[in-house]
């Protein structure tokens, strides 16, 4: 069990998006975020206290969490110096990067000498089956995006929170490192062998009560050539009854792919729905979730009103406005 509270390590993250792991923890479990640790050149800021390792330890932090999701998931030499010192000072270290803590000899040695624990969140803990495609009881909702990092996880968390508030049966089902660190469980889907990814999603979302909703954390995008495989596994393994389209309107190109434009929401809908109906012919697109963090309040409202008129679907920013209208749209499914 990863010990809380956390010191959120941002390292030298180039921008706010790169610190999405730390941002998610800060936004959804603020009580677990003692402060942030930033190195020279860091372009991200969570708006919480900047702490040294000494200050964080004095404030009660138990675990240093690597809150950066960089391309390829690597641990630099500069990061390693900080992580070794943290272990020597009595912190556990947790990471969801593909570059595993347990594969770094210096970190393993420091943890052993200090009696601390290295937590690699991105390690599948179960031998997942190959998907069988059998229909399961209960209901499932999946957010799919025009790109990576557009708010799919926030959408699922917000819808789950709204249902819990209403006394409805609901569970958020994490499929990535941030969701796992927020909730304490889930499947690190992009670390599962490809043939077993859809089966892992079936395992994560088993039979349930007829009126229970699983909110499956979305990953990647069907239109992102680097990460579309995990999205396809979520759609087929999840057998969603409902899809929510997620979008960030100021994005100039696909994340990390400057030669690729984002698809329109209409294109996303028209591409994703036939794919989803392979596994669940009754699947419907029920709403749009827009990440408007880079827009003013007036700009956001105007943009969402335009999308709603154009798409004929309830359109909200779940972080600014909550997910009530999206939950309302699930009624009758």
C-alpha positions in Angstrom: 0.0 0.0 0.0 1.4 3.4 -1.0 1.7 5.6 2.1 0.1 9.1 2.0 0.4 12.0 2.0 2.6 12.7 -1.1 5.3 15.1 -2.2 4.5 15.5 -5.9 7.7 15.5 -7.9 7.5 17.6 -11.1 11.2 17.5 -11.9 11.9 19.5 -15.0 8.5 19.0 -16.7 8.5 21.2 -19.8 4.8 22.2 -19.5 1.6 21.8 -17.5 0.5 18.8 -19.6 3.6 16.9 -18.8 2.7 17.1 -15.1 -0.8 15.6 -15.6 -0.2 12.8 -13.0 0.6 15.3 -10.3 -2.2 17.6 -11.5 -4.8 14.8 -11.2 -3.7 13.9 -7.7 -3.8 17.5 -6.6 -7.2 18.1 -8.1 -8.9 14.9 -7.0 -7.1 14.0 -3.8 -5.8 17.4 -2.5 -5.6 16.1 1.0 -2.8 13.8 -0.2 -0.7 16.5 -1.7 1.6 18.1 0.8 3.5 20.1 -1.8 5.4 20.0 -5.1 9.1 19.6 -5.8 10.3 21.4 -8.9 13.8 21.4 -10.5 15.4 24.2 -12.5 13.6 24.7 -15.8 10.3 23.2 -14.7 7.5 24.7 -16.8 4.7 23.2 -14.6 3.1 24.6 -11.4 0.3 23.1 -9.5 -0.3 26.2 -7.4 0.7 24.5 -4.2 3.7 24.9 -1.9 7.1 24.5 -3.4 9.0 22.3 -0.8 12.5 21.0 -0.4 12.8 17.3 0.6 13.6 18.5 4.1 10.5 20.7 4.3 8.2 18.0 2.8 9.5 15.4 5.4 8.8 17.9 8.2 5.3 18.5 6.8 4.6 14.7 7.0 5.0 13.6 3.4 5.5 9.8 3.3 6.0 9.1 -0.4 7.6 11.0 -3.2 5.4 10.5 -6.3 6.8 11.1 -9.7 4.1 13.3 -11.1 5.4 13.6 -14.6 4.3 11.7 -17.7 7.0 12.2 -20.2 7.2 10.7 -23.7 8.7 7.2 -23.3 8.5 7.3 -19.6 12.1 7.6 -18.7 14.0 8.6 -15.5 16.8 11.1 -16.2 20.2 11.2 -14.3 19.2 14.5 -12.8 15.9 13.0 -11.4 17.8 10.0 -10.1 19.9 12.2 -7.8 16.8 13.6 -6.2 15.1 10.2 -5.9 18.2 8.7 -4.2 18.3 11.5 -1.7 14.6 11.2 -1.0 15.0 7.5 -0.3 18.0 8.2 2.0 15.8 10.7 3.9 13.1 8.1 4.5 10.6 8.7 1.7 9.1 5.8 -0.3 9.1 6.5 -4.0 6.2 5.8 -6.4 6.1 6.0 -10.1 3.9 5.2 -13.1 6.6 5.5 -15.7 7.5 2.8 -18.2 11.1 3.2 -16.9 10.7 1.1 -13.8 12.2 2.1 -10.5 13.1 -1.5 -9.8 15.3 -1.5 -12.9 17.5 1.3 -11.6 20.3 -0.2 -9.6 21.1 3.0 -7.7 17.5 3.4 -6.6 17.2 -0.3 -5.6 20.4 0.0 -3.5 19.3 3.2 -1.8 15.9 1.7 -1.0 17.5 -1.4 0.4 19.9 0.5 2.6 17.3 2.9 3.8 14.6 0.3 4.3 12.2 2.1 2.0 9.9 0.8 -0.7 9.8 1.5 -4.5 6.3 1.3 -6.0 6.0 0.8 -9.7 2.4 1.5 -10.5 2.8 0.5 -14.2 3.2 -3.2 -13.5 0.2 -5.5 -14.2 -0.5 -7.5 -11.1 -2.8 -10.1 -12.7 -2.4 -12.6 -15.6 -5.3 -11.1 -17.6 -7.3 -13.3 -20.0 -7.9 -12.8 -23.7 -11.2 -11.0 -24.2 -14.2 -13.3 -24.9 -16.6 -10.6 -25.9 -19.4 -12.0 -23.8 -22.1 -9.5 -22.7 -21.8 -8.5 -19.1 -24.6 -7.3 -16.7 -24.5 -3.7 -15.5 -23.8 -0.5 -17.4 -20.6 1.1 -18.7 -19.6 4.6 -19.8 -16.3 5.4 -21.6 -14.9 8.8 -22.4 -13.0 8.9 -25.8 -10.9 11.8 -26.9 -9.9 13.8 -30.0 -6.4 13.5 -28.5 -4.4 12.4 -25.5 -4.6 14.4 -22.3 -7.9 16.2 -23.1 -9.8 15.3 -19.9 -11.1 11.8 -20.3 -10.1 10.8 -16.8 -11.5 14.0 -15.3 -14.8 13.2 -17.1 -15.0 9.7 -15.6 -14.1 10.9 -12.1 -16.6 13.8 -12.3 -19.4 11.5 -13.5 -18.7 9.0 -10.8 -18.7 11.7 -8.2 -22.0 13.1 -9.4 -23.6 9.6 -9.3 -22.2 9.0 -5.8 -23.7 12.3 -4.7 -27.1 11.2 -6.0 -26.9 7.9 -4.2 -26.6 6.0 -7.5 -24.5 2.8 -8.0 -21.3 3.8 -9.6 -17.5 2.9 -9.8 -14.6 4.7 -11.4 -12.4 2.1 -13.1 -8.8 3.4 -13.5 -6.8 2.3 -16.5 -3.7 4.5 -16.1 -1.1 5.6 -13.6 -2.9 8.8 -12.5 -6.2 7.1 -11.9 -4.5 4.3 -10.0 -2.6 6.7 -7.8 -5.8 8.6 -7.1 -8.0 5.6 -6.3 -5.5 3.0 -5.1 -6.4 0.4 -7.7 -7.0 -0.4 -11.4 -5.2 -1.7 -14.5 -2.1 -0.1 -16.0 -3.5 -0.8 -19.4 -0.7 0.4 -21.6 1.7 -2.0 -19.8 -0.4 -5.0 -20.6 0.7 -7.3 -23.5 -1.4 -6.2 -26.5 -3.3 -9.5 -27.0 -4.6 -9.2 -23.4 -5.5 -5.5 -23.2 -9.2 -6.0 -24.1 -9.4 -8.9 -21.7 -7.9 -6.7 -18.9 -10.7 -4.2 -19.5 -13.3 -7.0 -19.2 -11.6 -8.1 -16.0 -11.7 -4.6 -14.6 -15.4 -4.2 -15.4 -17.1 -7.5 -14.5 -20.8 -8.4 -14.2 -22.6 -6.0 -11.9 -26.1 -4.9 -10.8 -28.3 -3.8 -13.7 -28.4 -0.2 -12.4 -24.7 0.0 -11.7 -22.5 2.2 -13.9 -18.8 1.6 -14.4 -17.0 4.8 -15.6 -14.0 3.5 -17.4 -11.0 5.8 -17.6 -10.2 6.5 -21.3 -6.7 6.4 -22.7 -5.1 7.7 -25.9 -7.2 8.5 -29.0 -8.3 6.5 -32.0 -6.7 9.3 -34.0 -3.3 9.3 -32.2 -1.0 7.0 -34.2 1.2 6.4 -31.2 -1.6 5.3 -28.7 -4.6 4.2 -30.7 -4.2 0.6 -29.8 -5.0 1.1 -26.1 -8.1 3.1 -27.1 -9.4 0.3 -29.3 -8.9 -2.2 -26.4 -11.0 0.0 -24.1 -13.8 0.3 -26.6 -14.0 -3.4 -27.4 -13.2 -4.7 -23.9 -15.3 -2.2 -22.1 -18.4 -2.8 -24.3 -19.6 0.7 -23.3 -23.3 1.5 -23.3 -22.5 5.2 -23.5 -19.6 7.2 -25.0 -18.7 10.7 -24.0 -16.6 12.7 -26.4 -13.7 14.6 -24.8 -12.0 17.6 -26.4 -9.5 20.4 -25.7 -10.3 23.3 -28.1 -7.0 25.2 -28.1 -4.8 22.2 -29.1 -3.0 23.0 -32.3 -2.0 19.5 -33.2 -2.0 15.9 -31.8 0.0 15.7 -28.6 3.7 15.0 -29.6 2.7 14.8 -33.3 3.0 18.2 -34.9 2.2 16.9 -38.4 -1.2 15.5 -37.3 -4.3 17.7 -36.9 -7.0 16.9 -34.3 -10.2 15.4 -35.7 -13.5 17.2 -35.4 -15.9 16.0 -32.7 -18.2 14.9 -35.5 -15.4 12.8 -37.0 -14.7 11.3 -33.7 -18.3 10.4 -33.1 -18.8 8.9 -36.6 -15.6 6.9 -36.3 -15.9 5.6 -32.7 -19.6 4.7 -32.6 -19.5 2.0 -35.3 -16.4 0.5 -33.6 -18.1 0.5 -30.3 -21.2 -1.1 -31.8 -19.2 -4.2 -32.8 -19.1 -5.2 -29.1 -22.3 -3.5 -28.0 -24.8 -2.7 -30.8 -26.8 -0.6 -28.3 -24.0 1.9 -27.6 -24.8 5.6 -27.9 -22.9 8.8 -27.8 -24.5 10.8 -24.9 -22.5 14.0 -24.5 -19.4 16.1 -24.9 -16.9 17.0 -22.3 -14.7 20.0 -23.1 -11.5 20.9 -21.3 -11.8 24.7 -21.3 -8.9 25.5 -18.9 -7.2 27.8 -21.4 -10.4 29.7 -22.2 -12.0 32.5 -20.2 -15.4 31.9 -18.6 -17.2 33.8 -21.4 -15.1 32.1 -24.1 -15.8 28.7 -22.6 -19.6 29.2 -22.4 -19.8 30.5 -26.0 -17.7 27.6 -27.3 -19.7 25.0 -25.5 -23.0 26.5 -26.6 -21.8 26.3 -30.2 -20.8 22.6 -29.8 -24.1 21.8 -28.2 -26.0 23.4 -31.0 -23.9 21.7 -33.7 -23.8 18.2 -32.1 -27.2 18.1 -30.4 -25.6 16.7 -27.3 -25.2 18.1 -23.7 -21.8 19.8 -23.6 -20.0 20.7 -20.4 -16.7 21.3 -18.8 -16.9 18.7 -16.0 -14.2 20.4 -13.9 -15.7 23.8 -14.1 -19.4 22.9 -14.2 -19.7 19.4 -12.8 -21.1 16.4 -14.6 -24.8 16.6 -13.8 -26.0 17.0 -17.4 -23.9 14.1 -18.6 -25.3 11.9 -15.8 -28.8 13.0 -16.7 -28.1 11.9 -20.3 -27.5 8.3 -19.1 -31.1 8.0 -17.9 -33.0 5.5 -20.0 -29.9 3.6 -21.3 
